[in-house]
Amino acid sequence: MSNHQQQANHKKIGVGIIGASPSNPGWAVAAHIPAVQALPDFQLVAVSTSNRESAEAAAEAFGVPGFDNYQDLIQHPDVDLVVIAINVQYHYDIARAAIEAGKMVYSEWPLGMSTEQAQDLVNRAKEAGVRTFIGLQARYSPAIQHARDLITQGYIGNVLATTLSGTALIWEPVTIQKFAYTYDVNAGATMLASAGLHAIDGLNYVLGDYDNVSAKLEVRHPEVQIADNGTTLKVTAPDHMAIIGTLESGVLATTLYRSGTSRDFDLRWEIIGTDGELVITADFNGNMQNTELKLRGGKGEDKTLGEIVIPSQYTEDIESIPEGPARSSNIGKFYASLAKDLREGTTETPDFAHALKRHRLYDTIMTASRTGVEQKVNETNTTSH
């Protein structure tokens, strides 16, 4: 265990957040900073942005040192945990630098641009003895956690099948420059890599991992118009996807995602058992990891589904977090889990090794789509597919 980790066990965990520009607020400002500021185990000690002007604005807004260079944030002596909350193309370099400095790292998903990058970071963290965390936070939704416990308790009997359908907000025929890179299949932030794998990770958390998968990913909008400047781009990242697989438990799992939003539920996840069913829905935003989910269920002689109230035990650890993205996106719950792991020496929170499994699953799904052949899923290989 590094000195920083030992210190974090005895004092507040000093957090440095990369990507915290208040003038162009993104996920760091909306979700990460409010969570860190509200939870008792953490103290925001530094932020960094991409230029001097925004760094100074961030320092004034958040009352901590602001840097225009992530290396300076990583080297700050009060930073125990480096949080990477910027576009995926920068994740690898920053995570590598943090590991080399002996700092704990929390990276947003995806971990890197490729499975090879993810594998390298796992190796480096293991060699350095550094704790890592990957932002696959769908599992921390109170509705998902309660559904998982109900299934374990036998609420719907033996699970037979599950169908998950969702919308991914972007990847429509018109977008803004900020999201243009997501339409490039090689940019690391495709529908499958982001909305798709976040949702699949939630599904796997509740029902177990895949044994095999078949898939079809298609580009249904071949061009995208950039509304900011009127230009158009050729689309190479699939905007519709269908994945059918069998889980290790034998459960048949179907996952469908598409671009845009829905006139009905933006997310609907049905879990069917021998004695009942559970349905998880989101009214707006089909990104399972950062939307508020509702849970309904029915079993035995029930003719319809009824609302299932989520017990307070699933939100006790985030009572101090104000309403807003830090709560609704499950980021607060993720930080609470991270803090508990560090306090108690446990490893419940998803880490870079878990991210590597999901990168391998991404490769397997892409292979299944490209070849049209069902693929055996092996997420423990030491090399990518």
C-alpha positions in Angstrom: 0.0 0.0 0.0 1.4 3.4 -1.0 2.0 6.2 1.5 -0.9 8.1 0.1 -3.3 5.2 0.6 -2.1 4.8 4.2 -2.7 8.4 4.8 -6.1 8.2 3.3 -7.1 5.6 5.9 -6.4 8.1 8.7 -7.6 11.4 7.4 -9.9 12.8 4.7 -9.0 11.6 1.3 -7.5 14.5 -0.7 -9.1 14.6 -4.1 -7.7 16.3 -7.2 -10.2 16.5 -10.1 -9.1 16.9 -13.7 -11.6 18.5 -16.1 -13.2 21.0 -13.6 -13.7 24.1 -15.8 -16.5 26.2 -14.4 -16.8 28.2 -17.6 -17.6 25.1 -19.7 -19.0 22.9 -17.0 -19.0 19.2 -17.7 -19.4 16.1 -15.6 -16.7 17.0 -13.1 -18.5 20.2 -12.1 -22.0 18.8 -12.2 -21.5 15.5 -10.4 -18.0 14.8 -9.0 -17.3 18.1 -7.2 -20.7 18.2 -5.3 -20.2 14.5 -4.3 -16.7 15.1 -3.0 -17.8 18.3 -1.1 -20.7 16.6 0.5 -19.3 13.3 1.7 -17.4 13.3 5.0 -14.5 11.0 3.9 -13.3 13.4 1.2 -11.8 16.8 0.8 -11.4 18.6 -2.6 -7.8 19.8 -2.6 -7.0 20.6 -6.2 -8.6 21.0 -9.7 -7.1 21.3 -13.2 -8.4 22.5 -16.5 -6.9 22.9 -20.0 -5.8 26.5 -19.8 -4.6 29.1 -17.3 -7.7 31.3 -17.5 -10.1 28.4 -16.7 -7.7 27.1 -14.1 -7.8 30.4 -12.3 -11.6 30.6 -12.6 -11.8 27.0 -11.1 -9.5 27.9 -8.3 -11.7 30.9 -7.4 -15.0 28.9 -7.8 -14.0 25.9 -5.7 -11.5 27.5 -3.3 -8.6 25.2 -4.0 -5.4 25.4 -6.1 -6.2 25.3 -9.9 -3.7 24.0 -12.4 -3.6 24.2 -16.2 -1.5 21.0 -16.3 -2.6 17.7 -14.9 1.0 16.8 -14.0 1.1 19.6 -11.5 -2.2 18.4 -9.9 -0.8 14.8 -9.7 2.3 16.1 -8.0 0.4 18.2 -5.5 1.3 16.7 -2.0 -2.3 16.9 -0.7 -3.7 14.9 -3.6 -4.3 11.2 -2.6 -6.9 10.4 -5.3 -6.7 11.6 -8.9 -10.1 11.8 -10.6 -10.1 11.7 -14.4 -13.3 13.3 -15.7 -12.4 14.4 -19.3 -12.6 12.8 -22.7 -11.5 9.2 -23.1 -8.5 10.0 -25.4 -6.7 11.5 -22.4 -7.5 8.8 -19.8 -4.5 6.6 -20.5 -1.8 9.2 -20.2 -3.2 10.8 -17.1 -3.8 7.4 -15.3 -0.3 6.3 -16.2 1.2 9.5 -14.8 -0.9 9.2 -11.6 0.1 5.5 -11.1 3.8 6.4 -11.6 3.4 9.1 -8.9 2.0 6.5 -6.5 -1.5 8.2 -6.4 -4.8 6.4 -6.3 -6.8 6.8 -9.5 -10.5 7.1 -10.3 -11.1 7.2 -14.1 -14.4 7.7 -15.9 -15.3 4.8 -18.2 -14.0 3.8 -20.7 -10.5 3.4 -19.1 -8.6 3.8 -22.4 -8.9 3.9 -26.2 -8.2 0.2 -26.4 -8.0 -3.1 -24.5 -4.2 -2.9 -24.8 -4.1 0.5 -23.0 -6.4 -0.9 -20.3 -4.2 -4.0 -19.9 -1.1 -1.8 -19.5 -2.7 0.3 -16.8 -3.8 -2.8 -14.9 -0.2 -4.1 -15.0 1.3 -0.8 -13.9 -1.2 -0.3 -11.0 -0.5 -3.9 -9.8 3.3 -3.4 -10.0 3.0 0.0 -8.2 0.6 -1.3 -5.5 -1.8 1.5 -6.3 -5.6 1.3 -5.8 -7.7 2.1 -8.8 -11.4 2.7 -9.5 -13.4 2.8 -12.8 -16.5 4.8 -13.1 -19.0 2.0 -14.0 -21.6 3.3 -11.5 -24.9 1.9 -12.8 -24.7 -0.8 -10.1 -25.0 1.9 -7.5 -28.5 2.9 -8.6 -30.7 2.1 -5.5 -33.3 0.5 -7.9 -30.7 -1.8 -9.4 -29.3 -2.7 -6.0 -32.7 -3.5 -4.6 -33.7 -5.5 -7.7 -30.5 -7.6 -7.3 -31.3 -8.3 -3.6 -34.9 -9.2 -4.4 -33.8 -11.7 -7.0 -31.3 -13.2 -4.5 -34.2 -13.5 -2.1 -36.3 -15.4 -4.6 -38.9 -12.6 -5.4 -39.3 -13.8 -9.0 -38.2 -17.4 -8.6 -35.5 -18.7 -11.0 -34.5 -16.1 -13.6 -35.4 -17.2 -17.1 -34.6 -14.2 -19.4 -34.1 -10.5 -19.5 -34.7 -7.8 -22.1 -33.1 -4.3 -21.8 -33.8 -1.5 -24.3 -32.6 2.0 -24.1 -31.8 5.3 -25.8 -28.4 6.9 -25.8 -29.3 10.6 -26.2 -26.7 11.4 -28.9 -25.8 9.7 -32.2 -28.7 11.4 -33.9 -28.4 13.0 -37.4 -27.7 16.4 -35.9 -25.3 17.2 -33.0 -23.0 19.9 -31.7 -19.2 20.1 -32.1 -18.7 19.0 -28.5 -20.0 15.5 -29.3 -18.7 15.2 -32.9 -15.9 12.9 -31.9 -18.4 10.3 -30.6 -19.5 9.6 -34.2 -16.0 8.2 -35.0 -15.7 4.5 -34.3 -12.0 4.9 -33.4 -12.5 7.8 -30.9 -13.2 5.5 -28.0 -16.6 6.9 -27.0 -19.1 5.0 -29.2 -22.6 4.0 -28.3 -21.5 0.5 -27.4 -18.4 1.8 -25.4 -20.4 4.3 -23.4 -24.2 3.9 -23.0 -24.1 0.3 -24.0 -21.3 -1.0 -21.7 -22.6 1.0 -18.8 -26.0 -0.7 -19.2 -24.5 -4.1 -19.8 -22.3 -3.8 -16.7 -25.5 -3.0 -14.7 -27.1 -6.1 -16.2 -24.1 -8.3 -15.4 -24.0 -6.9 -11.9 -27.6 -8.1 -11.3 -27.7 -11.3 -13.3 -24.0 -12.4 -13.9 -21.6 -12.4 -16.8 -22.0 -13.6 -20.3 -21.1 -17.1 -21.5 -21.6 -16.2 -25.2 -22.9 -13.3 -27.4 -24.2 -12.6 -30.8 -24.4 -9.0 -32.0 -25.4 -6.6 -34.8 -24.2 -3.0 -34.7 -25.3 -0.7 -37.6 -24.8 2.9 -38.7 -28.4 4.0 -39.6 -27.6 7.7 -39.9 -24.7 7.7 -42.3 -24.0 11.5 -42.0 -24.2 13.9 -39.0 -24.7 17.6 -39.3 -22.7 19.8 -36.8 -25.3 22.4 -35.8 -22.6 24.9 -34.5 -21.1 25.4 -38.0 -23.3 23.6 -40.5 -20.7 21.1 -41.6 -21.4 17.4 -42.0 -19.3 14.4 -41.1 -19.4 10.8 -42.3 -20.5 8.6 -39.4 -18.5 5.4 -38.7 -19.7 4.7 -35.1 -22.8 2.5 -35.0 -25.9 4.3 -33.8 -28.1 1.2 -33.3 -27.1 -2.1 -31.7 -28.6 -5.4 -30.8 -26.9 -7.9 -28.5 -28.2 -11.4 -27.7 -26.4 -13.6 -25.4 -26.6 -16.4 -22.8 -25.4 -15.6 -19.3 -23.3 -18.1 -17.4 -26.4 -18.9 -15.4 -28.3 -19.9 -18.6 -30.4 -16.7 -18.6 -31.2 -15.5 -22.1 -30.3 -11.7 -22.3 -31.3 -9.3 -25.0 -30.0 -5.7 -25.1 -31.1 -3.1 -27.6 -29.8 0.5 -27.8 -30.5 3.3 -30.3 -29.7 6.9 -30.8 -31.8 9.9 -29.6 -34.6 9.7 -27.1 -38.0 7.9 -26.9 -41.6 9.1 -26.8 -42.1 6.3 -24.2 -39.6 5.1 -21.6 -36.0 6.0 -22.5 -35.0 2.8 -20.7 -37.0 -0.3 -20.0 -35.4 -3.4 -18.4 -37.5 -6.5 -17.8 -36.3 -9.4 -15.8 -38.5 -12.5 -16.1 -38.6 -15.3 -13.6 -40.5 -18.5 -13.0 -42.7 -16.8 -10.4 -42.7 -13.1 -11.4 -41.0 -10.3 -13.1 -39.2 -7.0 -12.2 -39.2 -4.0 -14.5 -36.8 -1.1 -14.2 -37.6 2.1 -16.1 -36.3 5.6 -16.8 -38.6 8.3 -18.1 -35.8 10.4 -19.6 -32.3 9.5 -20.5 -31.5 5.9 -21.4 -28.0 6.0 -20.0 -28.5 3.6 -17.1 -25.5 4.9 -15.1 -26.7 8.5 -14.8 -30.5 8.6 -14.7 -33.1 8.1 -12.0 -34.6 4.6 -12.2 -38.0 3.3 -11.0 -38.7 -0.2 -10.0 -41.9 -2.2 -10.4 -42.7 -5.8 -9.8 -45.3 -8.6 -9.7 -45.2 -12.2 -8.6 -47.5 -15.1 -8.0 -51.1 -14.3 -8.5 -50.5 -10.6 -9.3 -52.1 -9.6 -12.6 -50.2 -6.3 -13.0 -47.0 -4.7 -12.0 -46.9 -2.6 -8.9 -44.4 0.1 -7.8 -41.8 -1.2 -5.5 -40.6 1.5 -2.9 -36.9 1.5 -2.5 -36.0 1.0 1.2 -34.0 3.9 2.8 -31.0 1.5 3.4 -30.0 2.0 -0.2 -29.6 5.7 0.2 -28.3 6.1 3.7 -24.7 6.6 2.6 -25.6 9.6 0.4 -28.0 11.5 2.6 -25.6 14.4 2.8 -25.5 14.8 -1.0 -27.9 17.5 -2.4 -30.4 16.7 -5.1 -28.9 16.9 -8.6 -26.5 14.9 -10.8 -24.2 13.8 -7.9 -27.2 11.8 -6.6 -29.1 10.9 -9.7 -26.0 9.8 -11.6 -24.9 7.5 -8.8 -21.6 9.2 -8.6 -22.2 9.9 -4.9 -22.9 6.3 -4.2 -19.7 5.4 -6.1 -17.6 7.7 -3.9 -19.3 6.3 -0.8 -18.4 2.8 -1.9 -14.8 3.9 -2.6 -14.5 5.4 0.8 -15.8 2.3 2.5 -13.3 0.1 0.7 -10.4 2.4 1.8 -11.7 2.4 5.4 -12.3 -1.3 5.7 -9.6 -2.7 3.3 -12.3 -4.2 1.0 -12.4 -4.3 -2.8 -16.1 -4.0 -3.7 -15.8 -0.9 -5.9 -15.0 -1.7 -9.6 -11.3 -1.2 -10.4 -9.1 -1.1 -13.5 -9.1 -4.9 -13.6 -12.8 -4.8 -13.9 -12.6 -2.2 -16.6 -10.2 -4.5 -18.5 -12.9 -7.2 -18.4 -15.4 -4.8 -19.9 -12.9 -3.7 -22.6 -12.5 -7.4 -23.6 -16.3 -7.8 -23.7 -16.4 -4.7 -26.0 -13.9 -6.4 -28.4 -15.9 -9.7 -28.3 -19.2 -7.9 -29.1 -17.5 -6.0 -32.0 -16.1 -9.3 -33.3 -19.5 -11.0 -33.1 -21.1 -8.1 -35.1 -18.3 -8.0 -37.7 -18.2 -11.8 -38.3 -21.9 -12.6 -37.8 -20.7 -15.5 -35.7 -21.6 -16.1 -32.0 -18.6 -15.6 -29.8 -17.6 -17.3 -26.6 -17.0 -14.7 -23.9 -13.7 -15.0 -22.1 -13.0 -11.8 -20.1 -10.0 -13.2 -18.3 -7.6 -13.6 -21.3 -4.3 -11.7 -20.9 -4.6 -10.3 -24.5 -7.5 -8.7 -26.3 -9.7 -10.4 -28.9 
